[in-house]
């Protein structure tokens, strides 16, 4: 036992125990001796054992010395000895009974304070309890159950008895079931037994005085450490013994675990309640904080009294200091047990959580609030409470928590706290509210009639905010948990998108007039794309259902959504939502207006005519939506007509993109490619032919694509809302003549000739259409055509076939057109061509004669047939010459200006 004891008890405990036993002058002197000797022992095991035996030796000397000097003690305490025993000793007690009483009592104290034989001690107490204490005739003053329990309480130490044995000893006297009566004990002679006990005091008066002093001293010490609850139930009496013994041991033991054996053999409900609510919390406190950070000692803790406040302040200190890693475990193992022990008094915890300057709302080492930290502490606390109590039991915590969430939502908005901290706080709040069981889904009466403008958002403290006068106090009830939870869920979903905080939520919810609907919907859909549009649509629906009444929307929200989808070029999504009726009511004409706006925006900023890429592609996507819109019966007729124009415009641009077209810009005279904007703004108001002229000028072979150019011309005319060709085929003739002139520039006389013949044939079917007269200059240019080769190679023979075709065109011009004053220039040109044909024909025929003659000469064969052939050729030449006529006039053609002057001989070298 000594070896075990030496390993578990510090030497200091031994010193303190010795001092408590030697509490008079004699003891103090011995203590001084021991104290001076401590330096010699050096805490070795041998020294410890020596000190241990020294303690028992001194205790024995004390007992002998005390008994031998009883006469002196009687003299110095005469009055006390005479008064107290006489008052307490029954008058009918004999002198021998008093002596027996004193002997038994003094011996019992000597035995419990010095014996190390637990079996002997138990046997003595069991016998004493059975024969003396439980006797119906027991009238002893000293040897009573109460006095002996006090003696066991005060005079037993772990130096001589194991702690678990102390409980057993006390229970021997307390529990009636431990009283055993046998035949052997029935013959028990208490007088013989008492006088058979060893004693050092033979003087009866000294013995009585010693017993009296011991009883008074023992009872005083017992009351000093709490006293015992005599007269209560055995369980309560045993509990009071354990409580008092714990207080006594706390003076010698810093480590609460060293006295845990004291509680091992106790199982009553009263004890379990006390142990769970007092000792167990401190044990957890000591194991996880006290022994590391030099926290409150067990003696300080027990000395705090029975009030919850003092103990709570000690046990909550580690949380305030930020020294606890697992807050939830601390609350569950330390705070909740003492709250339960004190009749579920949550007031100190509520004060610390929400109001205290050293509580959860303040970060240790600074005066700044830490949003996530305090919400985490609250969550851990509420989580622990929720596992141990019903919601109604800790209602005060929940309602203060609700108020705190609203209070800090005003204090810690986005202008103060980072977005990350706000999101983390909302997550913790939501998790906390989700823990609560049995919360009603019914909102508090009047919670929807809150005057948002009168909410005290600028309160200096939470105390000022959490008052009944606060309009928001209607939400500070446990019945309103679902409302806060819904608000937090809404903020969690929308804050990453449009920065909706709880403060903003309350504003929108209770002050709908402050909502800028368009602005908020645009914020939600600002980054919409193919991957997130469904999520954002749900966010819009959430915002709408939370803050916007159906009757106030009138398709406004849907219009904004369509606008954002089109802005993000999500045409397929807009198509799906509108044509599948997935949006709130939005009219066909509203949808058309939005698509048309997007169409023009894309068209006006497109940089080329390629509808397969860039902004023109977006405009073409709008055109696809138009194709489906025309099937809607409620589409306005003007919109239908406009869609037709858009389609013709795109047909024209699709054809034009194959041509190289550069236009001169007014800014800095820079040449720029043709864009849709330039096409629309530069060639409107009957200027479409100017565009065709540019195409012909900048694309030399483009005249060959007459049909394509004609379709382009007609599509643009339809788009611009011009009359088009109509019955007079004005633009058809204009384009024909432009192509003819372009062919002449390209030295393609045959094409010009063919197209000219087609024009004459075209007008043959329209004898009353005299618009052909306006085309005389084109025909004149065909007749005036001079091939560049004739200038570059003068020696080359002029093509008689070309001259003949020119004369044919001029002949048809003279015969068909009403030339008027222009007839002279046409006839003169015809005459000139006719003369040239005769001259060229004659020259050609002469050359043929010479060639043939030369060939004949080489063969030196001259025949009559050969001479006849020569004569026939000459006659043909004369006949051709006689068929020509001369009828010409002169008029300057616009071709001189357009660069075709050379084609009509303006630069001809004579």
Buried (B, 14 or more C-beta within 10 A) or exposed (E): EEEEBBEBBBBEBBBBBBBBBBEEEBBEEBBEEBEEEBEEBEEEEEBBBBBBEBBBEBBEEBBEEBBEEBEEBBEEBEEBBEEBBEEEBEEEBEEEBBBBBBBBBBBBBBBBBBBBEBEEBBEBBBBBBBBBBBEEEBEBBBBBBBBBBBBBBBBBBBBBBBBBBBBBBBBBBBBEEBBEEEEEEEEBEBEEBBEEBEBBBEBBEBBBBBBBBBBBBBBEBBEEBBBBBEEEEBBBBBBBBBBBBBBBBBBBBBBBEBBBBBBEBBEBEBBBBBBBBBBBBBBBBBBBBBBEEEBBBBBEBBEBEEEBEBBBBBBBBBBBBEBBEEBBBBBBBBBBBBBBBBEEBBBBBBBBBBBBEBBBBBEEEEEEBBBBBBBBBBBBBBBBBBEBBEBEBBBBBBBBBBBBBBBBBBBBBBEEBEEEBBBBBBBBBBBBBEEBEEBEEEBBEEBEEBEBEEBBBEBEEBEEBBEEEBBBBBBBBBBBBBBBBBBBBBBBBBBEBBBBBBBBBBBBBBBBEEBEBEEBBBBBBEEBEEEEBEEBBEBBEBBBEBBBEEEEBEBBBBBBBBBBBBBBBBBBBBBEBBBEEEBBEBBBBBBBBBBBBBBBBBBBBBBBBBBEEBBBBBBBBBBEBBEEBBEBEEBEEEBBEBBBBBBBBBBBBBBBBEBEBEBEEEEEEEEEEBBBBBBBEBBBEEEBBEBBBBBBBBBBEBBBBBEBBBBBBBBBBBBBEBEBBEEEBBBBBBBBBBBBBBBBBBBBBEBBBBBBBEBBEBBEEEEEBEEBBEBBBBBBBBBBBBBEEBEEEEEEEBBBEBBBBBBBBBBBBBEBBEBEEBBBBBBBBBBBBBEBBBEBBBBBBEEBBEEBEEEBEEEEEEEEEBEEBBEEBBEEBEEBBEEBEEBBBEBEBEBBEBEBBBBBBBEEEE
